[in-house]
């Protein structure tokens, strides 16, 4: 049986302004261990902001989302605009504030957020083709914005009531979930896990992400 081809969408590099690195690397490692092939993608556009992760404060710098994502992907990253779901069996979105800043502007506008046109197109293509979607940490907000109004997906961001309420405002259904577990929406073929929305330890992140990857591949 041919290995599954999975697109991984990164939203920069670093949990405060880009993709959460532990979640992203856990995703890539779990895919590799499962024998799947993967390709990283990222929006080729400026980040919403740049944060000094040592001081946890904005720097005022300007950086490009794809250029930063290339740090995680060891240079092997393509523009999100070039991602066509016809070429892949599934798509996975790691979390981090970059997902909430660069894929949607939820970090600024909450449930009134807008969404990047390319990630909206990709998620709608995947859903229409019955190809599974994995969403980690805060990334379910992106899925809810893209698909919530029409398809009301079942998602989790863990147990945070304010974020769960925002998911529901976007049309999704929320299920409280322990950090090491996943929620599977069989009808919409969407898998989500809380990761650093709840996690205190890296092994908690790994447990949830590896289960998510296994289920996404199974659904594919």
SVG drawing of the C-alpha trace seen along z (x, -y; Angstrom):
<svg xmlns="http://www.w3.org/2000/svg" viewBox="-24 -48 41 50">
<polyline fill="none" stroke="black" stroke-width="0.4" points="0.0,0.0 1.4,-3.4 2.3,-5.7 -0.1,-8.5 0.9,-12.0 0.2,-14.7 0.4,-18.4 1.5,-20.2 0.7,-23.9 3.1,-25.9 2.3,-29.5 5.8,-30.7 8.3,-29.6 7.9,-30.1 4.8,-29.7 4.2,-33.4 4.2,-34.5 4.4,-31.4 4.0,-27.6 4.5,-26.0 7.8,-24.2 7.2,-21.1 3.8,-20.6 5.2,-21.0 8.2,-18.6 6.0,-16.1 3.7,-16.1 6.5,-15.6 8.1,-12.9 4.8,-11.0 4.2,-11.1 7.7,-9.8 7.3,-7.0 4.0,-6.1 5.7,-5.8 3.8,-8.7 5.4,-11.3 4.8,-15.0 5.4,-18.4 5.4,-21.6 3.5,-24.7 3.2,-28.2 1.7,-31.5 4.2,-33.7 3.3,-36.9 4.4,-39.1 3.7,-37.9 1.2,-39.8 4.0,-40.6 7.4,-39.3 7.9,-38.4 11.2,-38.1 10.6,-34.7 13.1,-35.3 11.5,-38.5 8.0,-37.5 7.6,-41.0 7.1,-42.4 10.2,-43.5 8.7,-45.7 10.6,-43.7 9.0,-42.5 9.4,-38.8 7.9,-36.6 5.8,-33.6 7.2,-31.2 10.8,-32.3 10.3,-31.6 8.5,-28.3 11.5,-27.2 13.5,-27.0 11.3,-24.1 11.0,-22.5 14.8,-22.6 14.2,-24.7 11.7,-22.3 8.6,-24.5 6.4,-25.7 4.0,-28.7 0.6,-27.8 -0.9,-29.2 0.7,-26.2 -1.0,-23.6 -3.6,-21.7 -5.4,-19.0 -5.7,-16.9 -2.0,-16.1 -2.4,-15.0 -4.4,-12.5 -4.7,-14.7 -3.7,-18.1 -2.6,-18.8 -2.3,-22.2 0.0,-22.5 -0.9,-25.3 0.9,-28.2 -0.1,-31.8 0.9,-32.0 -2.1,-29.9 -4.3,-32.5 -2.4,-35.5 -1.3,-34.4 -3.9,-31.9 -6.7,-33.8 -6.6,-37.0 -8.4,-35.4 -5.7,-36.7 -6.8,-40.3 -10.5,-40.0 -11.7,-36.8 -14.8,-35.2 -15.1,-38.1 -11.9,-37.0 -11.1,-36.9 -9.2,-34.0 -6.3,-33.7 -7.8,-33.0 -5.4,-30.1 -6.0,-28.2 -9.7,-28.7 -9.5,-27.3 -7.3,-24.3 -9.6,-23.3 -12.7,-23.6 -11.0,-21.5 -10.0,-18.8 -13.5,-18.7 -15.2,-18.5 -12.9,-15.7 -13.5,-13.8 -9.8,-14.1 -9.0,-14.2 -8.0,-17.4 -5.9,-17.4 -6.0,-20.5 -3.7,-20.9 -3.9,-23.3 -5.5,-26.6 -5.7,-25.5 -9.3,-24.2 -10.2,-27.9 -8.9,-28.0 -11.0,-25.0 -14.1,-26.4 -13.7,-29.7 -13.4,-27.9 -16.0,-25.2 -18.1,-26.0 -21.0,-27.9 -21.7,-25.2 -20.6,-21.9 -20.6,-22.5 -17.5,-20.3 -16.9,-18.7 -13.6,-20.1 -11.6,-20.4 -9.2,-23.0 -9.1,-21.2 -11.1,-22.8 -10.7,-26.6 -14.3,-27.9 -13.7,-31.2 -12.1,-29.7 -14.6,-26.9 -17.4,-29.5 -15.7,-31.3 -15.5,-28.0 -19.2,-27.7 -19.8,-31.3 -18.0,-30.3 -20.4,-27.4 -18.4,-24.5 -19.3,-22.2 -16.9,-21.9 -16.0,-18.8 -13.9,-19.1 -11.0,-16.7 -7.9,-15.8 -4.6,-16.9 -3.4,-13.4 -6.5,-12.5 -8.1,-13.4 -11.6,-14.2 -12.7,-12.6 -15.5,-14.0 -16.2,-11.0 -18.8,-12.7 -16.5,-15.6 -13.3,-13.6 -11.6,-16.1 -9.3,-15.1 -8.2,-17.6 -6.2,-17.5 -5.5,-20.2 -1.6,-20.0 -0.3,-23.3 -3.8,-24.7 -3.6,-22.4 -0.2,-20.7 2.4,-21.2 4.8,-18.6 6.2,-17.8 5.2,-14.1 1.6,-15.2 1.9,-17.0 3.5,-14.0 0.8,-11.6 -2.0,-13.8 -0.2,-14.7 0.9,-11.1 -2.7,-9.8 -4.0,-12.5 -1.5,-11.6 -2.3,-7.9 -6.1,-8.7 -5.6,-11.1 -3.6,-8.4 -6.2,-5.8 -9.0,-8.1 -7.0,-8.8"/>
</svg>
